[in-house]
Amino acid sequence: MTRVWIQPALLVLCGSLIAAGQLSSGAPAAAAALLVVFVLLAGVNSPLVFPKSISAPEARRRSAADGRPVVYWRPGCGYCLRLRIRLGRGARRVHWVDIWRDPAGAAAVRAANDGNETVPTVVVAGRPHTNPDPAWVREQLSRPA
């Protein structure tokens, strides 16, 4: 659970140290700007920008009922973040599974990717797609179930 917050915490810590150095050298504006940048980077690399994750069995159950894709992801993954941002508001219609919190989700990703935990892995109609184009995922959301 705490490992998802290591990268964001390190970003805030590094940003604070760099900002303190800028502040001590007499550049408060640069210190403030750097701190803001590092805090934003920490926020983007945290689980906060993703919709609430559910368990893999629950995601599969919901997907079978409504036909929406299941996205297996992990915090700190740039490709997952790209998918999340490019989906925009449509991201709330996808079932998200954090593989670092859900061992069954991690097992499903390994089964789909020859033993690797490659994310994002998007499952549509029972077929896994590794790191698909976000436009394709949006298209899957617009199709009727």
DSSP file with accessible surface (Angstrom, degrees, kcal/mol):
  #  RESIDUE AA STRUCTURE BP1 BP2  ACC     N-H-->O    O-->H-N    N-H-->O    O-->H-N    TCO  KAPPA ALPHA  PHI   PSI    X-CA   Y-CA   Z-CA
    1    1 A M    >         0   0  154      0, 0.0     3,-0.7     0, 0.0     4,-0.3   0.000 360.0 360.0 360.0 -42.8    0.0    0.0    0.0
    2    2 A T  G >   +     0   0  114      1,-0.2     3,-1.7     2,-0.2     4,-0.4   0.761 360.0  74.3 -76.8 -20.3    2.7    2.5    0.9
    3    3 A R  G >> S+     0   0  128      1,-0.3     3,-0.9     2,-0.2     4,-0.6   0.803  86.7  63.4 -65.4 -24.7    4.9    1.7   -2.2
    4    4 A V  G <4 S+     0   0    5     -3,-0.7    -1,-0.3     1,-0.2    -2,-0.2   0.735 105.3  47.1 -68.7 -19.3    2.4    3.6   -4.4
    5    5 A W  G <> S+     0   0   97     -3,-1.7     4,-2.2    -4,-0.3    -1,-0.2   0.448  87.7  87.5-100.5  -1.5    3.3    6.8   -2.5
    6    6 A I  H <> S+     0   0   95     -3,-0.9     4,-2.7    -4,-0.4     5,-0.2   0.960  90.6  45.0 -63.4 -51.9    7.1    6.4   -2.6
    7    7 A Q  H  X S+     0   0   88     -4,-0.6     4,-2.4     2,-0.2     5,-0.2   0.946 115.2  46.5 -61.4 -48.3    7.6    8.1   -5.9
    8    8 A P  H  > S+     0   0    8      0, 0.0     4,-2.3     0, 0.0    -1,-0.2   0.923 113.6  50.0 -60.4 -38.9    5.3   11.1   -5.1
    9    9 A A  H  X S+     0   0   60     -4,-2.2     4,-2.7     1,-0.2    -2,-0.2   0.914 110.3  49.6 -65.3 -41.1    6.9   11.5   -1.7
   10   10 A L  H  X S+     0   0   93     -4,-2.7     4,-3.0     2,-0.2     5,-0.3   0.885 109.3  52.6 -64.5 -37.8   10.4   11.5   -3.2
   11   11 A L  H  X S+     0   0   33     -4,-2.4     4,-2.6    -5,-0.2    -2,-0.2   0.929 111.7  45.1 -63.2 -44.0    9.3   14.1   -5.7
   12   12 A V  H  X S+     0   0   57     -4,-2.3     4,-2.6     2,-0.2    -2,-0.2   0.924 114.4  49.6 -65.7 -41.7    8.0   16.4   -3.0
   13   13 A L  H  X S+     0   0   97     -4,-2.7     4,-2.4     2,-0.2    -2,-0.2   0.948 113.6  44.8 -62.3 -48.3   11.1   15.8   -0.8
   14   14 A C  H  X S+     0   0   59     -4,-3.0     4,-2.7     1,-0.2     5,-0.2   0.916 113.5  50.9 -62.5 -42.5   13.5   16.5   -3.7
   15   15 A G  H  X S+     0   0    0     -4,-2.6     4,-2.7    -5,-0.3    -1,-0.2   0.900 109.9  50.2 -61.4 -39.6   11.4   19.6   -4.7
   16   16 A S  H  X S+     0   0   51     -4,-2.6     4,-2.4     2,-0.2    -2,-0.2   0.912 111.5  47.9 -65.5 -42.1   11.5   20.8   -1.1
   17   17 A L  H  X S+     0   0  112     -4,-2.4     4,-2.1     2,-0.2    -2,-0.2   0.923 114.3  45.6 -66.0 -43.4   15.3   20.4   -1.0
   18   18 A I  H  X S+     0   0   73     -4,-2.7     4,-2.3     2,-0.2    -2,-0.2   0.924 113.5  49.9 -65.7 -41.8   15.9   22.1   -4.3
   19   19 A A  H  X S+     0   0    9     -4,-2.7     4,-2.7    -5,-0.2    -2,-0.2   0.895 108.5  52.9 -64.3 -37.5   13.5   24.9   -3.3
   20   20 A A  H  X S+     0   0   55     -4,-2.4     4,-2.6     1,-0.2    -1,-0.2   0.905 108.7  50.5 -64.3 -38.7   15.3   25.3    0.0
   21   21 A G  H  X S+     0   0   37     -4,-2.1     4,-1.3     2,-0.2    -2,-0.2   0.912 112.0  46.7 -63.8 -41.9   18.6   25.7   -1.9
   22   22 A Q  H  <>S+     0   0   66     -4,-2.3     5,-2.5     2,-0.2    -2,-0.2   0.897 112.4  50.9 -65.7 -39.3   17.0   28.3   -4.1
   23   23 A L  H ><5S+     0   0  105     -4,-2.7     3,-1.5     1,-0.2    -2,-0.2   0.911 108.4  51.0 -65.8 -41.2   15.6   30.1   -1.1
   24   24 A S  H 3<5S+     0   0  104     -4,-2.6    -1,-0.2     1,-0.3    -2,-0.2   0.766 106.8  55.1 -70.1 -23.6   18.9   30.2    0.7
   25   25 A S  T 3<5S-     0   0   86     -4,-1.3    -1,-0.3    -5,-0.2    -2,-0.2   0.344 125.4-100.9 -90.7   7.6   20.6   31.7   -2.4
   26   26 A G  T < 5S+     0   0   62     -3,-1.5    -3,-0.2     1,-0.1    -2,-0.1   0.767  87.3 118.7  86.7  28.3   18.1   34.5   -2.4
   27   27 A A     >< +     0   0   29     -5,-2.5     4,-2.2     1,-0.1     5,-0.2  -0.630  23.1 161.0-124.0  74.1   15.7   33.4   -5.2
   28   28 A P  H  > S+     0   0   84      0, 0.0     4,-2.5     0, 0.0     5,-0.2   0.860  75.4  53.7 -65.7 -33.4   12.3   33.0   -3.5
   29   29 A A  H  > S+     0   0   81      2,-0.2     4,-2.5     1,-0.2     5,-0.2   0.931 111.1  45.4 -66.9 -43.7   10.3   33.2   -6.8
   30   30 A A  H  > S+     0   0   39      2,-0.2     4,-2.7     1,-0.2     5,-0.2   0.899 112.4  52.8 -64.8 -38.2   12.4   30.4   -8.3
   31   31 A A  H  X S+     0   0    6     -4,-2.2     4,-2.4     2,-0.2    -2,-0.2   0.934 111.1  45.7 -62.3 -46.0   12.0   28.4   -5.1
   32   32 A A  H  X S+     0   0   56     -4,-2.5     4,-2.5     2,-0.2    -2,-0.2   0.922 113.4  49.5 -64.3 -43.4    8.2   28.7   -5.2
   33   33 A A  H  X S+     0   0   56     -4,-2.5     4,-2.3     1,-0.2    -2,-0.2   0.927 112.4  47.3 -63.2 -44.5    8.0   27.8   -8.9
   34   34 A L  H  X S+     0   0   54     -4,-2.7     4,-2.5     2,-0.2    -1,-0.2   0.907 111.2  51.1 -63.9 -41.1   10.2   24.8   -8.4
   35   35 A L  H  X S+     0   0   64     -4,-2.4     4,-2.5    -5,-0.2     5,-0.2   0.925 110.0  49.8 -63.0 -42.4    8.2   23.6   -5.4
   36   36 A V  H  X S+     0   0   86     -4,-2.5     4,-2.6     1,-0.2     5,-0.2   0.927 110.6  50.3 -61.5 -44.3    5.0   24.0   -7.4
   37   37 A V  H  X S+     0   0   76     -4,-2.3     4,-2.5     1,-0.2    -2,-0.2   0.937 112.3  46.5 -60.6 -45.8    6.4   22.0  -10.3
   38   38 A F  H  X S+     0   0   37     -4,-2.5     4,-2.2     1,-0.2    -1,-0.2   0.882 111.8  50.6 -67.7 -36.4    7.5   19.2   -8.0
   39   39 A V  H  X S+     0   0   71     -4,-2.5     4,-2.5     2,-0.2    -1,-0.2   0.917 111.2  49.0 -67.0 -40.3    4.2   19.0   -6.2
   40   40 A L  H  X S+     0   0  115     -4,-2.6     4,-2.5     2,-0.2    -2,-0.2   0.919 110.8  50.3 -64.1 -42.3    2.3   18.9   -9.5
   41   41 A L  H  X S+     0   0   77     -4,-2.5     4,-1.8     1,-0.2    -1,-0.2   0.898 110.2  50.8 -61.2 -39.3    4.6   16.1  -10.7
   42   42 A A  H  < S+     0   0    6     -4,-2.2    -2,-0.2     2,-0.2    -1,-0.2   0.923 110.3  49.3 -64.3 -42.4    4.0   14.2   -7.4
   43   43 A G  H >< S+     0   0   30     -4,-2.5     3,-1.3     1,-0.2     6,-0.4   0.917 110.6  49.5 -63.2 -42.1    0.3   14.6   -7.9
   44   44 A V  H 3< S+     0   0   56     -4,-2.5    -1,-0.2     1,-0.3    32,-0.2   0.848 112.2  48.7 -67.0 -32.2    0.4   13.3  -11.4
   45   45 A N  T 3< S+     0   0   30     -4,-1.8    -1,-0.3    -5,-0.2    -2,-0.2   0.306  99.6  86.8 -91.6  10.6    2.4   10.3  -10.4
   46   46 A S  S X  S-     0   0    1     -3,-1.3     3,-1.0    -4,-0.1    30,-0.1  -0.603  91.5-109.0-103.2 168.4    0.1    9.4   -7.5
   47   47 A P  G >  S+     0   0   20      0, 0.0     3,-1.4     0, 0.0    -4,-0.1   0.595 101.3  89.0 -70.7  -6.0   -3.0    7.3   -7.5
   48   48 A L  G 3  S+     0   0  130      1,-0.3    -4,-0.1    -5,-0.2    -5,-0.1   0.752  79.2  57.7 -66.3 -25.4   -5.1   10.5   -7.0
   49   49 A V  G <  S+     0   0   46     -3,-1.0    -1,-0.3    -6,-0.4    -5,-0.1   0.551  96.8  77.1 -84.4  -5.2   -5.5   11.2  -10.7
   50   50 A F  S <  S-     0   0   17     -3,-1.4     3,-0.1    -4,-0.1    42,-0.0  -0.771  89.7-105.0-103.8 148.4   -7.1    7.8  -11.4
   51   51 A P        -     0   0   12      0, 0.0    -1,-0.1     0, 0.0    -2,-0.1  -0.256  61.7 -69.5 -60.2 161.4  -10.7    6.8  -10.6
   52   52 A K        -     0   0  184      1,-0.1    44,-0.4    -4,-0.1     2,-0.2  -0.254  55.9-126.6 -57.7 131.4  -11.1    4.5   -7.6
   53   53 A S        -     0   0   25     -3,-0.1     2,-0.3    42,-0.1    44,-0.2  -0.496  23.1-164.3 -79.4 151.1   -9.7    1.1   -8.3
   54   54 A I        -     0   0   33     42,-2.5    44,-0.3    -2,-0.2     2,-0.1  -0.765  32.3 -82.5-124.5 172.4  -11.7   -2.1   -7.8
   55   55 A S     >  -     0   0   50     -2,-0.3     4,-2.7    42,-0.1     5,-0.2  -0.363  37.6-115.1 -75.2 157.6  -10.6   -5.7   -7.5
   56   56 A A  H  > S+     0   0    0      2,-0.2     4,-2.7     1,-0.2     5,-0.2   0.923 115.2  49.5 -60.5 -45.9  -10.0   -7.8  -10.6
   57   57 A P  H  > S+     0   0   67      0, 0.0     4,-2.3     0, 0.0    -1,-0.2   0.924 113.2  47.4 -61.6 -39.4  -12.9  -10.2  -10.0
   58   58 A E  H  > S+     0   0   50      2,-0.2     4,-2.8     1,-0.2     5,-0.2   0.904 111.6  50.7 -66.5 -40.2  -15.3   -7.3   -9.4
   59   59 A A  H  X S+     0   0    0     -4,-2.7     4,-2.7     2,-0.2    -1,-0.2   0.922 110.9  48.6 -63.2 -43.3  -14.0   -5.5  -12.6
   60   60 A R  H  X S+     0   0  118     -4,-2.7     4,-2.3     2,-0.2    -2,-0.2   0.913 112.1  49.6 -63.1 -41.2  -14.5   -8.7  -14.6
   61   61 A R  H  X S+     0   0  144     -4,-2.3     4,-1.7    -5,-0.2    -2,-0.2   0.949 113.9  44.5 -62.3 -47.5  -18.0   -9.1  -13.2
   62   62 A R  H  X S+     0   0   99     -4,-2.8     4,-2.8     1,-0.2     6,-0.3   0.896 112.4  52.2 -65.5 -39.0  -18.9   -5.5  -14.0
   63   63 A S  H  X S+     0   0   16     -4,-2.7     4,-2.6     1,-0.2    -1,-0.2   0.891 107.7  51.7 -64.6 -39.4  -17.4   -5.7  -17.4
   64   64 A A  H  < S+     0   0   91     -4,-2.3    -1,-0.2    -5,-0.2    -2,-0.2   0.874 114.3  45.1 -64.3 -33.4  -19.4   -8.8  -18.2
   65   65 A A  H  < S+     0   0   83     -4,-1.7    -2,-0.2    -5,-0.2    -1,-0.2   0.895 129.8  20.1 -78.0 -40.8  -22.6   -7.0  -17.2
   66   66 A D  H  < S-     0   0   51     -4,-2.8    -3,-0.2    -5,-0.1    -2,-0.2   0.514  93.3-126.5-112.1  -6.1  -22.0   -3.6  -18.9
   67   67 A G     <  +     0   0   40     -4,-2.6    -4,-0.2    -5,-0.3    58,-0.1   0.548  59.1 142.3  76.4   6.8  -19.5   -4.4  -21.7
   68   68 A R        -     0   0   95     -6,-0.3    -1,-0.2     1,-0.1    -2,-0.1  -0.492  55.0 -98.4 -81.8 152.7  -17.0   -1.7  -20.6
   69   69 A P        -     0   0    1      0, 0.0    26,-2.4     0, 0.0     2,-0.5  -0.243  24.7-136.5 -67.4 155.2  -13.3   -2.3  -20.7
   70   70 A V  E     -aB  95 123A   2     53,-2.2    53,-3.0    24,-0.2     2,-0.6  -0.956  16.8-158.6-109.0 128.4  -11.1   -3.2  -17.7
   71   71 A V  E     -aB  96 122A   0     24,-3.2    26,-2.9    -2,-0.5     2,-0.5  -0.952   2.9-158.1-112.7 120.1   -7.9   -1.3  -17.4
   72   72 A Y  E     +aB  97 121A   6     49,-2.9    49,-1.6    -2,-0.6     2,-0.3  -0.845  31.5 153.5 -93.0 127.5   -5.1   -2.9  -15.3
   73   73 A W  E     -a   98   0A   3     24,-2.7    26,-2.9    -2,-0.5    27,-0.4  -0.854  31.9-146.8-143.6 174.5   -2.6   -0.1  -14.2
   74   74 A R    >   -     0   0   75     -2,-0.3     3,-1.4    24,-0.2     6,-0.2  -0.987  34.0 -96.3-147.0 149.0   -0.1    0.8  -11.6
   75   75 A P  T 3  S+     0   0    3      0, 0.0   -29,-0.1     0, 0.0     3,-0.1  -0.309 107.2  29.5 -62.1 144.7    0.8    4.2  -10.0
   76   76 A G  T 3  S+     0   0   22      1,-0.3     2,-0.7   -32,-0.2     3,-0.1   0.371  83.2 132.3  88.2  -3.8    3.9    5.9  -11.5
   77   77 A C    <>  -     0   0    7     -3,-1.4     4,-2.2     1,-0.2    -1,-0.3  -0.718  44.6-158.9 -85.4 117.1    3.4    4.3  -15.0
   78   78 A G  H  > S+     0   0   49     -2,-0.7     4,-2.5     1,-0.2    -1,-0.2   0.854  92.4  52.5 -63.3 -35.9    3.7    7.0  -17.7
   79   79 A Y  H  > S+     0   0  135      2,-0.2     4,-2.2     1,-0.2    -1,-0.2   0.880 109.2  49.9 -69.8 -35.8    1.7    5.0  -20.2
   80   80 A C  H  > S+     0   0    0      2,-0.2     4,-2.8     1,-0.2    -2,-0.2   0.913 111.2  49.1 -65.9 -42.1   -1.1    4.5  -17.7
   81   81 A L  H  X S+     0   0   28     -4,-2.2     4,-2.9     2,-0.2     5,-0.3   0.918 109.3  52.4 -63.2 -42.4   -1.1    8.2  -17.0
   82   82 A R  H  X S+     0   0   89     -4,-2.5     4,-2.6     1,-0.2    -2,-0.2   0.937 111.5  46.7 -58.7 -45.5   -1.2    8.9  -20.8
   83   83 A L  H  X S+     0   0    2     -4,-2.2     4,-1.9     2,-0.2    -2,-0.2   0.943 112.4  50.0 -62.1 -46.2   -4.2    6.6  -21.2
   84   84 A R  H  X S+     0   0   43     -4,-2.8     4,-1.0     1,-0.2     7,-0.2   0.929 114.1  43.9 -60.0 -45.7   -6.0    8.2  -18.2
   85   85 A I  H >< S+     0   0  109     -4,-2.9     3,-0.7     1,-0.2    -1,-0.2   0.928 113.3  50.2 -67.6 -43.2   -5.4   11.8  -19.5
   86   86 A R  H 3< S+     0   0  109     -4,-2.6    -1,-0.2    -5,-0.3    -2,-0.2   0.771 105.7  56.9 -69.8 -24.0   -6.4   11.0  -23.1
   87   87 A L  H >< S+     0   0    7     -4,-1.9     3,-1.8    -5,-0.2    -1,-0.2   0.761  84.7 177.3 -75.6 -23.2   -9.6    9.2  -22.0
   88   88 A G  G X<  -     0   0   31     -4,-1.0     3,-1.6    -3,-0.7     4,-0.2  -0.295  67.7  -7.2  59.2-134.4  -10.7   12.4  -20.2
   89   89 A R  G >  S+     0   0  235      1,-0.3     3,-1.4     2,-0.2    -1,-0.3   0.752 128.0  72.3 -66.4 -23.8  -14.1   12.1  -18.7
   90   90 A G  G X  S+     0   0   16     -3,-1.8     3,-1.8     1,-0.3     4,-0.3   0.698  77.3  80.2 -63.8 -17.6  -14.5    8.8  -20.3
   91   91 A A  G X  S+     0   0    0     -3,-1.6     3,-1.2     1,-0.3    -1,-0.3   0.807  83.2  62.0 -61.3 -26.8  -12.0    7.3  -17.8
   92   92 A R  G <  S+     0   0  172     -3,-1.4    -1,-0.3     1,-0.2    -2,-0.2   0.691  97.2  58.6 -72.9 -16.6  -14.8    7.2  -15.2
   93   93 A R  G <  S+     0   0  102     -3,-1.8     2,-0.3    -4,-0.2    -1,-0.2   0.492  93.0  83.5 -89.3  -5.4  -16.6    4.7  -17.5
   94   94 A V  S <  S-     0   0    7     -3,-1.2     2,-0.7    -4,-0.3   -24,-0.2  -0.710  83.7-120.3 -97.1 149.6  -13.7    2.2  -17.5
   95   95 A H  E     -a   70   0A  15    -26,-2.4   -24,-3.2    -2,-0.3     2,-0.4  -0.825  32.2-156.4 -91.6 114.9  -13.2   -0.3  -14.7
   96   96 A W  E     -a   71   0A   3     -2,-0.7   -42,-2.5   -44,-0.4     2,-0.5  -0.789  11.6-172.0 -99.0 133.2   -9.7    0.4  -13.2
   97   97 A V  E     -a   72   0A   0    -26,-2.9   -24,-2.7    -2,-0.4     2,-0.8  -0.980  15.6-147.1-126.3 117.0   -7.7   -2.3  -11.4
   98   98 A D  E >>  -a   73   0A   3     -2,-0.5     4,-1.4   -44,-0.3     3,-1.2  -0.749   7.0-158.8 -82.6 111.5   -4.4   -1.2   -9.6
   99   99 A I  T 34 S+     0   0    5    -26,-2.9     7,-0.3    -2,-0.8    -1,-0.2   0.681  88.9  60.8 -69.9 -17.0   -2.1   -4.2   -9.9
  100  100 A W  T 34 S+     0   0   67    -27,-0.4    -1,-0.3     1,-0.2   -97,-0.1   0.704 113.1  36.7 -79.9 -19.3   -0.1   -3.1   -6.9
  101  101 A R  T <4 S+     0   0  124     -3,-1.2    -2,-0.2     1,-0.2    -1,-0.2   0.610 116.6  54.3-100.9 -18.5   -3.1   -3.3   -4.7
  102  102 A D     X  -     0   0   25     -4,-1.4     4,-2.1     1,-0.1     3,-0.4  -0.911  57.2-168.7-126.2 104.3   -4.7   -6.4   -6.2
  103  103 A P  H  > S+     0   0  102      0, 0.0     4,-2.4     0, 0.0     5,-0.2   0.854  92.8  55.9 -59.2 -33.2   -2.7   -9.6   -6.5
  104  104 A A  H  > S+     0   0   40      2,-0.2     4,-2.1     1,-0.2     5,-0.1   0.885 107.3  49.9 -67.1 -35.6   -5.4  -11.1   -8.8
  105  105 A G  H  > S+     0   0    0     -3,-0.4     4,-2.2     2,-0.2    -1,-0.2   0.914 109.9  49.7 -66.6 -42.4   -5.1   -8.1  -11.1
  106  106 A A  H  X S+     0   0    7     -4,-2.1     4,-2.5    -7,-0.3    -2,-0.2   0.915 110.7  50.7 -63.2 -38.7   -1.3   -8.6  -11.2
  107  107 A A  H  X S+     0   0   44     -4,-2.4     4,-2.5     1,-0.2    -1,-0.2   0.902 108.4  51.9 -65.9 -39.3   -1.8  -12.3  -12.0
  108  108 A A  H  X S+     0   0   29     -4,-2.1     4,-1.6     2,-0.2    -1,-0.2   0.905 110.7  48.1 -64.1 -39.4   -4.2  -11.4  -14.8
  109  109 A V  H  X S+     0   0    0     -4,-2.2     4,-1.4     2,-0.2     9,-0.3   0.924 111.5  49.6 -67.5 -43.4   -1.7   -9.0  -16.3
  110  110 A R  H  <>S+     0   0   96     -4,-2.5     5,-3.1     1,-0.2     6,-0.4   0.908 109.6  52.3 -62.0 -39.1    1.1  -11.6  -16.1
  111  111 A A  H ><5S+     0   0   86     -4,-2.5     3,-0.5     1,-0.2    -1,-0.2   0.865 113.1  44.6 -65.0 -33.3   -1.1  -14.2  -17.8
  112  112 A A  H 3<5S+     0   0   38     -4,-1.6    -1,-0.2     1,-0.2    -2,-0.2   0.678 117.1  44.9 -83.5 -17.6   -1.8  -11.8  -20.6
  113  113 A N  T ><5S-     0   0   16     -4,-1.4     3,-1.9    -3,-0.3    -1,-0.2  -0.191 116.6 -94.8-125.7  40.9    1.8  -10.6  -21.1
  114  114 A D  T < 5S-     0   0  159     -3,-0.5    -3,-0.2     1,-0.3    -4,-0.1   0.863  91.3 -44.9  53.3  40.0    4.0  -13.7  -21.0
  115  115 A G  T 3 <S+     0   0   47     -5,-3.1     2,-0.3     1,-0.3    -1,-0.3   0.402 112.6 118.8  89.6  -3.7    4.7  -13.4  -17.3
  116  116 A N    <   -     0   0   96     -3,-1.9     2,-1.1    -6,-0.4    -3,-0.3  -0.721  65.8-133.6 -96.9 148.2    5.4   -9.6  -17.4
  117  117 A E        +     0   0   75     -2,-0.3     2,-0.5    -3,-0.1    -7,-0.1  -0.445  43.1 166.3 -94.5  62.1    3.4   -7.0  -15.5
  118  118 A T        -     0   0   59     -2,-1.1    13,-0.1    -9,-0.3    -6,-0.1  -0.673  25.7-129.6 -83.7 122.2    3.2   -4.7  -18.5
  119  119 A V  S    S+     0   0    9     -2,-0.5   -40,-0.2     1,-0.1   -39,-0.2  -0.904  75.9  43.5-128.2 156.1    0.6   -2.0  -18.0
  120  120 A P        +     0   0    0      0, 0.0    11,-3.6     0, 0.0     2,-0.5   0.478  67.1 172.3 -75.3 140.2   -1.7   -0.6  -19.1
  121  121 A T  E     -BC  72 130A   1    -49,-1.6   -49,-2.9     9,-0.2     2,-0.5  -0.989  14.3-161.3-113.9 120.6   -3.4   -3.8  -20.1
  122  122 A V  E     -BC  71 129A   0      7,-3.2     7,-2.2    -2,-0.5     2,-0.6  -0.913   3.0-156.9-108.4 126.9   -6.9   -3.2  -21.3
  123  123 A V  E     +BC  70 128A  29    -53,-3.0   -53,-2.2    -2,-0.5     2,-0.5  -0.923  14.1 177.3-107.8 119.6   -9.3   -6.1  -21.5
  124  124 A V  E >  S- C   0 127A  20      3,-2.3     3,-2.2    -2,-0.6   -56,-0.1  -0.993  72.7 -14.6-123.2 124.1  -12.2   -5.7  -23.9
  125  125 A A  T 3  S-     0   0   95     -2,-0.5    -1,-0.1     1,-0.3   -57,-0.0   0.875 129.6 -53.4  52.9  39.2  -14.7   -8.6  -24.4
  126  126 A G  T 3  S+     0   0   65      1,-0.2    -1,-0.3    -3,-0.0    -3,-0.0   0.427 115.1 114.0  81.1  -1.6  -12.3  -11.0  -22.6
  127  127 A R  E <   -C  124   0A 167     -3,-2.2    -3,-2.3     2,-0.0     2,-0.2  -0.893  60.4-136.7-107.0 125.3   -9.4  -10.1  -24.9
  128  128 A P  E     -C  123   0A  60      0, 0.0     2,-0.4     0, 0.0    -5,-0.2  -0.538  16.0-169.6 -80.6 144.6   -6.3   -8.4  -23.5
  129  129 A H  E     -C  122   0A  44     -7,-2.2    -7,-3.2    -2,-0.2     2,-0.5  -0.982  15.6-141.6-133.0 119.0   -4.6   -5.5  -25.3
  130  130 A T  E    S-C  121   0A  59     -2,-0.4    -9,-0.2     1,-0.2   -11,-0.1  -0.726  75.7 -19.7 -89.1 125.4   -1.3   -4.3  -24.0
  131  131 A N  S    S-     0   0   57    -11,-3.6    -1,-0.2    -2,-0.5   -10,-0.1   0.893  86.7-170.7  46.7  58.1   -0.7   -0.5  -24.1
  132  132 A P        -     0   0   17      0, 0.0    -1,-0.1     0, 0.0    -3,-0.0  -0.258  33.5 -85.7 -74.3 163.7   -3.4    0.2  -26.7
  133  133 A D    >>  -     0   0   85      1,-0.1     4,-1.8     2,-0.0     3,-0.6  -0.484  34.4-132.3 -64.9 130.6   -3.9    3.5  -28.4
  134  134 A P  H 3> S+     0   0    0      0, 0.0     4,-2.6     0, 0.0     5,-0.2   0.847 107.0  59.2 -57.0 -32.2   -6.1    5.7  -26.2
  135  135 A A  H 3> S+     0   0   35      1,-0.2     4,-2.1     2,-0.2     5,-0.1   0.899 104.3  50.8 -63.4 -38.0   -8.2    6.6  -29.2
  136  136 A W  H <> S+     0   0   71     -3,-0.6     4,-1.9     2,-0.2    -1,-0.2   0.912 109.4  50.0 -64.8 -41.5   -9.0    2.9  -29.7
  137  137 A V  H  X S+     0   0    0     -4,-1.8     4,-1.6     2,-0.2    -2,-0.2   0.926 109.4  51.3 -64.4 -41.8  -10.0    2.6  -26.0
  138  138 A R  H  X S+     0   0   99     -4,-2.6     4,-1.2     1,-0.2    -1,-0.2   0.902 107.7  53.8 -59.9 -39.2  -12.3    5.6  -26.4
  139  139 A E  H  X S+     0   0   89     -4,-2.1     4,-0.8     1,-0.2     3,-0.4   0.890 105.0  53.8 -61.8 -39.2  -13.8    3.9  -29.4
  140  140 A Q  H  < S+     0   0   20     -4,-1.9     3,-0.5     1,-0.2    -1,-0.2   0.850 105.2  54.7 -65.7 -31.5  -14.5    0.8  -27.3
  141  141 A L  H  < S+     0   0   11     -4,-1.6    -1,-0.2     1,-0.2    -2,-0.2   0.792 105.6  52.3 -70.7 -28.6  -16.4    3.0  -24.8
  142  142 A S  H  < S+     0   0   89     -4,-1.2    -1,-0.2    -3,-0.4    -2,-0.2   0.618  89.5  96.5 -85.3 -11.8  -18.7    4.4  -27.5
  143  143 A R  S  < S-     0   0  135     -4,-0.8     2,-0.1    -3,-0.5    -3,-0.0  -0.539  84.0-108.4 -76.8 144.2  -19.7    0.9  -28.8
  144  144 A P              0   0  123      0, 0.0    -1,-0.1     0, 0.0    -2,-0.1  -0.384 360.0 360.0 -70.3 148.7  -22.9   -0.5  -27.5
  145  145 A A              0   0  112    -79,-0.1   -78,-0.1    -4,-0.1   -77,-0.0  -0.218 360.0 360.0 -70.1 360.0  -22.6   -3.4  -25.1
